[in-house]
């Protein structure tokens, strides 16, 4: 089970949002580069980055910070946040990120997802953010009126190499992930699935590792690290356990 500690970047700072609400955010003193260094020092090999400025603008706003992290640390990085064009994907892959996460743009335009998967084989991760079973888009401000599993069945053969499933109601709330819904997604998906949203304690990591589903590849941990609910030393032990 891969563990992806998270870095959300806004105004060049590490921040965390509650349920994706930009008005309900916590800023942290540490810089994104220094935070990535901490993760590296503790033995983590994977990293989940969201460019929140990019999510708002549709541009690769924090590309320089992400490039610095890629160049300084030997980490496998997945990055998302407002990736809406083939050019943006190219910029990230040129920078050396392992996976580029497509969310709203892929849900609104399935052909964009298909083209991206064809042009960048093994580089595209599909981010599915759901609320009460329905996909949300545009920074979670809009409900797409598409059921998560219905959409997934339509795009399952496009060639995404990873799927990140987030239950919005849990995100930033530290209420534990929605394991039941994630298992349904993993049972349907043709590619490996990452659990996201709501990790609150080391017990959630242990529970995720016990899920008897070979299609679950890993789990993202964010706010619980920043708030001190999960110590990095404790989390690092689960890398090899």
N, C-alpha and C positions, 0 to 999 in steps of 0.2 A: 504494500500500500504506500503510494507516494504521498508525502506531506508537502503541501504548498503553503508556506507562510505568505501572507499577503502584504502588498504595499499599494495603497491608494494615494495618488498624487494629485494635489490641488494647490495652485499657487506656489509650486515648488516645495510644498511641505507634505509630510505624511498626515493623512486625515482618515477618519472613519465616519461614515454616514449611518444613520438609523433608517432602515427600510428605503435606502436610496434617496433620502430627503436632504437636499443641499442646504436647507435651512436648519437641519438638525445634525450638525457635524461637530466632531471633536478634532482639534488640531493637536499634533504632538510635536515636541521640541526637536526631535531627531530628524535629520535630513533623510530623504529616500536612499541616497547612496550609503550613508552610514548605517541605516537600518538593514540594507542588503548585506553590508559587511558583517553585521551581527549575525545574520542568518547563516552566512558562509562560515563564520568562525565556529558556529555551533554544529556544523556538519551537514546542513541542509543542502540538497543538490538541485531542488526545484523551487521556483519562485513565481508567484502570481501577481502581476502588476495591472492596475487599472489607472488609465489616464483620465481623471475626472474632468479636467479641462477639455480634453478631447471629446469626451462624451457630450459636453455642452456645445462644442463648436464644430465637431466633425473634422477637426484637423489633428495632426500628430504634434500637439502643442509641446509635450514633454519629451520629444524624441532625444534631445541632447542628454537629459538625465538618464534615460533608458540606455542610450549608447554607452554612457560612462559606466553604468552598472554591468552591462555586458562585457565591456573591455577590462574592467577591474577584477571581476570575480568570475570564476568558472562555474556559472550556474545555468541550468536549463530554464529559460524564462518563457512564460506565456503572457501575452499582453493584449489588453482590450481597452475599449473606451472610445466610442465614436468612429470606429473604422468603417468607412462608407465607400471607399474607392479602391480599385486595384492598385493605384499609385501608393496609397497609404500602406497597403499590405506589402508592396515592394520595398518601401522605406524601412519597414520593420524587419523584413527578412534580410535585407541588405545590412541592417544593423547587427544581425546575428541572433535575433530571438528565435526560440525553438518553434513556438506556435503563436499564430495571430488569431485572436478571438473575434468572431463576427457575431453580433447580436441583432439589434433592431434592423440594420440594413438587410440582413439575411432573412429576417422574418417578413419584412415588407416586400422584399424582392427575391423570390426563390432563385431566379436566374442569376442574380449576383452571387449567391452562394455557390451555385453550380459552376459558374465560370471561375470563381476563386479556387474552388477545389481542383478543377482541371489544371489551372495555371500554376498552382502552388501545391503539388501533391505532398501529402504528409505534413503540411504546414498549417492547415486550417482547423481551428477549434470552433465549435458551434456553441454559443452561449444561450441557453434557454432559461429565461427568468419568468417564473410563474407565480400567479396569485390565484388561489382557489381553483387551480386546474387550468387556468387560462394564461396564455403568454402575455407579458407586458412589454412595451417598447418605449423608445424615446426617454431613456433615463427613468423608466418605470412610471412615467406620467400618463401613458396611454395604455388602455387595455386593447389588445389586438382582436378580441372576439374569436381567437383561434384556440382550440383545446390543444394543450401541449402534445399529447400523444398523437392526435390527428396530424398536426404539423410534422412531427417527427417521422411518421410513416410516409408522408409525402416526399421528404428530403433524405430519407434513410440511405438511398443508394447513390447520393451525390458525391460521396467520397471524403466527408469530414473525417479527420483522424482522431478527434477527441470531442466529447460533449461535456459541457459544464452546466450542471443543473442547480439552479438557485431557487429556493422558496422565499419569495420576497417578504412574506409575513414573518419569517424567522431572521432575516438578514439584519445584523447589527443588534439583534435583540437578546442574543445569548440564551435562546430557549431550546437549544439542541436542534440539529438538522431534521428535516422531514425525511426520515429514512424510508418510510413506507412508499412515499411518492417517488423517491429516488430509485427504489428497487423496481418500480413499474417502468420507469424510464430506461433503466439498465436492461430490463428484460426485453424491451422493444428495440433499443438502439443497436445499430450495426457496428458502432465504434465504442471504445472504452469511455466510461462516465466518471466525472469528478463530482464529489459531493460538495455543495457550497451553501453557506447561509446558516447562521445560528449556532456554530460550535461554541460551547460554553465552558467545557472542562475537558480534562484529559480522558474522562470516562467516555465522552463522545468519540474520541479517537479510537479508544479500545473497542467500543461498540461497532464502529465503522469497519474495523479490521476483522470483526467476527461475522460480518454480513456474508452469508454464503453465496456470493455472486462473483464469478470470475470476471464479469464485465465492469466491475467497479475498480477504477484504476487508482484513485486517490481522493484526498480531501483538502479543502482550503481552510486555513485558520487565519482569522484577522483580528477582530476587536478584542477577543479574549487574550491575545498576546499583549496588545497595547495596554489593556487595562490591568494586566498582571494576574488575570484569572488562570492563565496557563503560563508557567515558566518555560523559557526556551530550553533550559537544561532537562526539564521533565519531558518536554515534547521531543527533544532529540533522542531520548532513550527509546521512543516508539519507532524511530527510524529502523532500528535493527531488531527490535523485540519480536 
